[in-house]
């Protein structure tokens, strides 16, 4: 008997947005056609089964769309994804370190790295490890089936879910027809490399970056691919029949290719012979190191942090801080005396006040570093200290008042075996050279021998990291805060950059770098903060409103409407702002208005300056990130393991430049961007891209054959070259060339392992589902789904022996 066909009506509405529903319906149609219809029609021509499957899929999508609309996606995109990526990178970095510690001479294989990665993952996560899902195709399919079954339980009406046949069909379509192919593509290193190249396609590869990548490559496959391509190009160029001007062009191309081929052959031979060793260790043990003069170290951000590390290790940091502080005092004193002279010419008399401020600042330096109660005390000839004390008591202080003692301290650091000479024999010196990119090319301009250096007043060159003398800003005499404007920082639109004028939608302005030094009985800290003139103006308005007496004493340099980006004008404004800052921070000023210290500390703190933001802006700050950039910098360049002074300096620099470039609008831009990403138009665009990728022109895409190995290897080289090329030189100057290279190569290498990429995709997927279904215990579910992990079982076995003795006694 033939059952009478019943009509099943399909409502094509899914999400409430027609621009999304149309491509989604096409995806459903193509999925049914290619995964069900092609075999079903050989069994039956009854359409009702196919329509019921379609209806089931649509019910699931409708529930999914409804849930998505109820979720605030901002925390997921601005916090969860960033944290998960940072954790993934941290696990990879620790896995690399662990392999290096196992055997410093033998390079670990890719398999060793993957296994160690998941060992580290379980050590960090404690309750979960995704090794089985990422390394076993069979277990991965089982995981996706289980996950899809859970999702169908949450999304389908009970009647549809209880229909096992229907449920299994939908589950297989989702797990094996959609999710698995998508994960395979997103995890493919070659796909990621091509995507990276496409993302930064507008940047030009330069020859220097390409050759650096060749020289740094430790992958023989990459080098052979480049060498073979160079040989192919050489053969082609030599076959050309040319004349005239073209000959010279082709000769140059041939010479370049010959050089590339020679470098590749040399590198391959070294790797195959096993003679590849760490450049830093080679230089430290056998190499003749180039000499960086002490005066050059004192004015370079990167070099100074290593010398500071060494001086702190030996307990001699007081000498270095004294030298830097005096250098700042000289600059400040000169500026204040210039201001005094100009005011006297204008008929204004503030001679006694200015000299009193300078005397107070000079006494502060004396008490902090040279007096008998100074701890630690700078050790110099007693007669020089006595002479200085006498001068301070009977004469007006001058910018040169500390020169004799500063010269002695400089000579002491230069000659005494405890300081600069020993630093040159220390591993920190070699690491400094690596960060300055001077191990490969020992051609530093300057003396080849530190013994030939001499002191002429102050070291040549501008002082970028000296400390100005200021006086107490706290009523607690044990805490001293010093600061001075060390430089005018110019930055272009790129928040990483430190060269050019800041530009925000056509509006340009300058940043003033303030170096701050805080000292108490137990520690010393140094950091930089960055302020615009408008920040100074806002700060000045605040304190003069709160403390009316200051308005007659403190005079902020005036605004200038035209030509306010002229460098001469900016230099003069820097001097005027510095004089303003020094006057503000004198002991007399602080004692006259004790509550002023709070405002000053807030202005100089290692954070973005707040111009009275409202609650909404603060809430956005809490959720959005500026922390994003800082977290990624920490993980990519391993800043947490570095000198804390450097880390604070870098973090503050990034924070201030981002905030100064974009202002508070950066938070609003991020919120708007997340809204834009989750808008119907963008969701529809994503669905269309998915449809076109899997069904180009409506036809199921064939499995893309794996590209030839040589092409994949050259793509790796191209990707690394692109990344090197877009890194600004300023970043190398801030954190060091070697650290920059290692950080970039670490991130790139992380993406070259399919299993590790799968782990990252699954972590993102887990975060997505936990955000979509916050009322369900997805975290516990994932722990159970991954409970058969081999690494997890090993980890639990390691923990068991701690309980074994008590069990045996029983």
C-alpha positions, 0 to 999 in steps of 0.5 A, a space after each residue: 500500500 502506498 502512503 498518501 503523501 503529506 505536504 510539509 511547509 518549510 518556513 525559510 526564515 532563520 535569523 530574522 535578517 534576510 541578507 543572512 537567511 539567503 546564503 544560509 539556505 543555500 548552505 543547507 541546500 548544498 549540504 543536503 544535496 551533496 551529503 544525503 540526496 546523492 545516496 538517498 534517491 537510490 533508495 527512495 523518492 519520498 521527499 518527506 524525509 529530506 524535508 524533515 532533515 531540512 526542518 531539523 537543521 533549520 530549527 537548530 539554526 533558529 535556536 542558534 541565532 536566537 541565542 547569539 542575539 542575546 549574548 554580549 560578544 564584546 568580552 569574548 572578542 576583546 578579552 577571551 580570545 586574546 587571553 586564549 591566544 596569549 596562553 597558547 603562545 606561553 605554552 609554546 614558549 615554555 615548551 621550546 625552553 623545556 626542549 632546550 634545557 633537555 639537551 643544549 646540543 641536539 635540536 629537538 624534532 617536531 614530534 618532540 616539540 608537539 609532545 612537550 607542548 602538551 606536557 606543558 599544557 597539562 602542567 599549566 591547565 591542571 584539569 584538561 589536555 587536548 592532545 588526543 583530539 589534536 593528534 588522533 584523527 579517530 579521537 578527533 572525529 569522536 570528539 566532534 560527534 559528541 560535541 555536535 550531539 550536545 549542541 543538538 540536544 540544546 538546540 533541537 525540540 525534544 521530539 526531533 532530538 529523540 528521533 535517533 536516525 534524524 539526529 545521527 544524520 544531522 550530527 554527521 553532516 555537522 561534524 564531518 561535512 562542515 566542522 572537520 573540513 573547516 578545522 582542517 583548513 584553519 589548522 593547515 600551516 601552509 594556509 596560515 602562511 598564505 593568509 599572513 602574506 595576504 594580510 600584509 600584502 601592501 608591505 614591500 619585502 626588502 632585501 635585507 629582511 630576506 637575507 636575514 631570514 636566510 641566515 637565521 633559518 634552521 630548516 634545511 627544507 626552506 634553504 634547499 627550496 630557495 637555493 633550487 629556485 635561485 638556480 632555476 632563475 640563474 639558468 633562465 637569465 643565462 639563457 636570455 639573448 640580450 644586448 645594450 643596457 639590459 646586460 648590466 641589469 641581468 648581470 646584477 640579477 645574476 650576481 644577486 642570485 649567486 650570492 643567495 645561492 652561496 649563502 644557502 649552500 653555506 647555511 645548509 652545510 653548517 646545519 648538516 655538519 652539526 656545527 650550528 651553535 648559539 651566536 651569543 655563546 660563541 661570542 662569549 666564549 671565543 669571539 673578539 667582542 666589539 667595544 661599546 664605550 661607556 658614554 654610549 651605553 649611558 645614552 642608549 635605552 637598550 644598552 643602559 638596561 643591561 648595564 643597570 642589571 649588572 650594577 644592581 647585581 653587584 650592589 653598585 647601582 647608586 653610582 649609576 643613579 647618581 651619575 644619571 641624576 646629576 646629568 639631569 640636574 645640570 640640564 634643569 639648572 641651566 634651564 632655570 637660570 636661562 628662565 631667570 635671566 630672561 625674566 630679569 631682562 623683562 624687569 621681573 625679579 625672582 632671583 632668590 626664589 629660583 636660587 633657593 629652589 636650585 639649592 634645595 635640589 642640590 641639597 637633595 642630591 647630596 643627602 641622597 647619595 653623598 651624605 653620611 646617612 645616604 644608603 647606599 652611599 657613593 664612594 668618592 674622595 672625602 675632600 671632594 664631598 667636604 668641598 661640595 658641602 662647603 660650597 652648598 652652605 656658602 655659595 649659590 649653586 650652579 649647573 656645574 656644582 657636581 661636575 668634579 664628583 660626577 667626573 670621579 664617579 664616571 672615571 670610577 665606573 670606567 676604570 674600576 674592575 668592579 664596574 665597566 671592565 667587569 661588565 665587558 667580561 660578563 654574559 650581560 655584555 654579550 647579550 647587550 651586543 646581541 640586542 644592539 645587533 653588534 655581534 655580527 658586525 663589530 663596527 661600532 663607531 667609537 673607541 676600540 678600547 675603553 681605556 682610551 675614554 676620557 670625560 669632558 664635562 658630560 659624555 658626548 651625545 644627548 642624554 635620553 635616560 638621565 634622571 633630573 633632580 626633583 625633591 620630595 613630593 610626599 610628606 614621608 621623608 623616606 620616599 623621594 620622587 624625581 622626574 624630568 622631561 627627557 625628550 620630545 617623542 615624535 610618533 606617526 600614526 602607527 602606535 608602535 612607532 617612535 619617529 614622526 609627529 603624532 597624527 590622529 585623523 589629521 590632527 598632529 601633536 607632540 608627546 613629552 617623555 618624562 623620566 621618573 625616579 622613585 626611591 625609598 628605604 628599600 628600593 629604587 624604581 625608574 619609569 617613563 611616562 608620556 604627556 601631551 601639552 594638553 595633559 599639562 594644561 589640564 593638570 595645571 587647571 586642576 591644581 590651580 583651581 584646587 590651590 589658588 596660591 599656585 596661580 601666582 607662582 606656576 606659569 604654564 607655557 602658553 598655547 600657540 595656534 600656528 606653527 606649533 609643530 615647528 621643532 625649534 618651538 617644540 624644543 623651547 616648549 620642552 625646556 619651559 615645561 621642564 622648568 615648570 615641572 622642576 618648580 612644581 616639585 620643590 620641597 617648599 612647594 610641596 610643604 606649602 600645599 601638602 595635598 598637592 602631592 596626590 595630584 603630582 603623583 597621579 600625573 607622573 604615574 606609570 599610566 595613561 593620564 585621566 582627564 576626568 573620564 566618566 563611569 562609562 569610559 572607566 568601564 570600557 577601560 576595564 573591559 578593553 584593552 589597552 591590555 591587549 597590546 601589553 599582553 601580546 608584547 609580554 608573551 611574544 617578546 617574553 618581557 616578564 623574564 626581562 629586567 623589570 625596569 625595561 618591562 615597565 618602560 616598554 609597557 608604559 611606552 606602548 600604553 601611552 603612545 596608543 592612548 596619546 595617538 587615539 585618546 579615549 576613542 580607541 575604546 569606542 573604536 574597539 566597541 564599534 568594531 565588535 558591533 560591526 563584526 557581529 552586524 547582520 552585514 558582516 555575518 552574512 558576508 562570513 556565511 557567503 565566504 564559507 559557502 563560496 569556499 566549500 561550494 564554489 559556483 554551487 559545486 562541492 569543492 574537491 579536496 585541495 591537493 597538498 602543494 609541492 613541498 618546495 612551494 610550501 617552504 618558499 612560502 614560509 620564507 616569504 611569510 617570515 620576510 614579510 613579518 620582518 619587513 613590517 617590524 619598525 626599527 623603533 621597536 628594535 631600539 626599544 627592546 633590542 634587535 635579538 629579542 625582536 627577531 626571536 619574538 617574531 620567529 617564535 610566533 611564526 614557528 608556533 603556526 608551523 605545527 598542524 597539531 598545535 594549530 588544531 589545539 588553538 582552534 579548539 580552544 577558541 571553539 570552547 570559548 565560543 560555546 561557553 560564551 554562547 551557553 553561559 547557563 550550561 556547564 560547558 567547562 565541565 563537559 570539555 574536561 570530561 570529553 578530554 578526560 582520556 588524554 594520555 598526558 592527563 593520565 601521566 600527570 595524574 600518575 605523577 601526583 599519586 606517588 605523594 600519597 603512596 607512603 601513607 597507603 603502604 603503611 595502612 
